[in-house]
Amino acid sequence: MSTITNHMPTEELQALDAAHHMHPFTCNGELAQKGARVITRADGVTLTDSEGNQILDAMAGLWCVNIGYGRDELADVAARQMRELPYYNTFFQTTHRPAIELAQKIAELAPGDLNNVFFAGSGSEANDTNLRMVRHYWALKGKPSKSIVISRKNAYHGSTVASGSLGGMTGMHEQGGMPIPDIHHINQPNWWAEGGDTSPEAFGLAKAQELEKAILELGEDRVAAFIAEPIQGAGGVIVAPESYWPEVQRICDKYEILLIADEVICGFGRTGEWFGSQTVNIRPDIMTIAKGLSSGYAPIGGSIVSDEVASVIATGEFNHGYTYSGHPVAAAVALENLRILEEEDVIGHVQNVAAPYLKEQWEGLQDHPLVGEAKIVGMMGSIALTPNKETRAVFAADTGTVGYICRERCFANNLVMRHVGDRMIISPPLVIKPEEIDLLIACARTSLDECYAQLKEDGLLQSA
Ligand SMILES: *Cc1c(COP(=O)(O)O)cnc(C)c1O
């Protein structure tokens, strides 16, 4: 019997948490001093913590709760599936109804000839699959030297050894011996931070052409694939200039490089289409999916694979898989989530109601003295904090100092908005209503004002 309940005093829960729980992407020593925020329940777009605070979750958890919290249908489906068949694997020539049905549904939703699904338990695992699959694909085609995957600096593709290596986060590469060999990183199309005096369009084209340069330098016979998020999420919601993606697609086609679109955040409505690849108009050979696939209600991810790649892989045994590949409960929950997205026309709500209104309101923040660019595509947005918008200056203080102060003000105002360095980011549930967007923007504005006042007081408004 559990002796720990939500009714215990917050400090007791925090002390128990600090005693035994190692948090991801956290300085656990510091958190133990401060005490973790304890979330007790959630409904719609709103979290409740152990102190009874109602918090607007403008991050949809970790970019995943697309349909919002508190949907009983998913709980019912999970309970039913657990009673009927809680687990069986999909190895050794077996299958079950939820895996069959989910693969079929995903193939129906995915564009082009992306008709084949390899299931995983998470986005990280799916990218591990992708790395092995593209190398194995080229080996089966008689070109085993094509093993290098090109990725981008500041990309996020997960936290396992392979996916963390594919990612371009230097803070991750510094720990635990990453990246592994044969992963090559080129620059990201982050015009605000790195564009200097060039126009966004010229900059976007130049960054795409870095892919061509890398292929020519490494050798066409060495490169297996290029992997990228249609819109970089954890890197700070970096939206490429419009010139970028057409050029990337041209280069992948010209040199026969497989294109892997990491749709873990962008997929399932986040950008206003079913997939971010449709928003930026690319034709990937493989898509990575997770997060919004189940709206976070159950852990599940996967790779959606083109007919061409799948048919080559199908010629032999692919020695790869996870105990929970196509887990029946997770698959059933994902199916119910997709049913809701489709039948309630959640993507129509994004296109016609939520995204246009959020865009107008979000871009309105640009008049704030701290806000440089305000970017938003569908339901993922970012603002660059700056001491001087005209020069796109960065703060003299260490990167992230100001972002952290702003994030703390947001928390104090019961708004979950994250910071990546000195960029603030949002990715709210897709079902957010206009009046909830008003609340989001009002809290964001108050927090920006308070942050600005504090920066003035602490002398942190200087440019580097
Ligand atoms: C979150 C994320 C991942 C990793 O997914 P996990 O389920 O955390 O392993 C991979 N790619 C992108 C783009 C992500 O945002």
The ligand as a MOL file (V3000), in Angstrom:
LIG
                    3D

  0  0  0     0  0            999 V3000
M  V30 BEGIN CTAB
M  V30 COUNTS 15 15 0 0 0
M  V30 BEGIN ATOM
M  V30 1 C 11.5940 15.1280 -27.3550 0
M  V30 2 C 12.2590 14.9230 -28.6590 0
M  V30 3 C 12.9140 13.7360 -28.9600 0
M  V30 4 C 13.1200 12.6460 -27.9520 0
M  V30 5 O 11.9470 12.0480 -27.5770 0
M  V30 6 P 11.8830 11.2420 -26.1780 0
M  V30 7 O 10.5160 10.6440 -26.2030 0
M  V30 8 O 12.1260 12.2230 -25.0860 0
M  V30 9 O 12.9480 10.2220 -26.2350 0
M  V30 10 C 13.4230 13.5710 -30.2380 0
M  V30 11 N 13.2980 14.5410 -31.1510 0
M  V30 12 C 12.6920 15.7000 -30.8930 0
M  V30 13 C 12.5560 16.7120 -31.9800 0
M  V30 14 C 12.1620 15.9440 -29.6280 0
M  V30 15 O 11.5930 17.1150 -29.3530 0
M  V30 END ATOM
M  V30 BEGIN BOND
M  V30 1 1 1 2
M  V30 2 1 2 3
M  V30 3 2 2 14
M  V30 4 1 3 4
M  V30 5 2 3 10
M  V30 6 1 4 5
M  V30 7 1 5 6
M  V30 8 2 6 7
M  V30 9 1 6 8
M  V30 10 1 6 9
M  V30 11 1 10 11
M  V30 12 2 11 12
M  V30 13 1 12 13
M  V30 14 1 12 14
M  V30 15 1 14 15
M  V30 END BOND
M  V30 END CTAB
M  END
